[in-house]
């Protein structure tokens, strides 16, 4: 991650369920002086630095910015202030995550904006479909690349 996002402060996760960990990550980022922060999924290989910058810039006109994923969730969320209410009452890892987050934002009176969808990798079929985007990320990890290629090969 540091090579991919040089000069960007990265924080490790802490807390309970996914929502608690996300709320905590935002709280820590803002407590350390951030004026804007974004959380990104590690399963979105097409996510670029430019996409993160675009999401953070979109906070000029919104309180929350989301990049939907194809499975009913999102691959990125950006905020200009801590918003823990966005992370409670959400059925994580279900196709309802994006809709529930939109509803939480509306209930809190927050202006939400969405940027272009970012497909994520949740299944072997997803990985097969996104392999061209994943492959360049594995240039320095030959053993891992070989193992994945073996998993992707049709059964004989």
SULRAFEN-V782306 format. One record per helix or strand of 2 or more residues. SS is the DSSP state (a for helix, b for strand). FROM is the first residue (numbers start at 0). TO is the last residue. If there is no record, write none. Layout:
# SULRAFEN-V782306
SS,FROM,TO
SS,FROM,TO
This chain:
# SULRAFEN-V782306
a,17,30
b,36,39
a,48,57
b,63,67
b,73,78
a,83,86
a,96,106
b,111,114
a,123,137
a,141,151
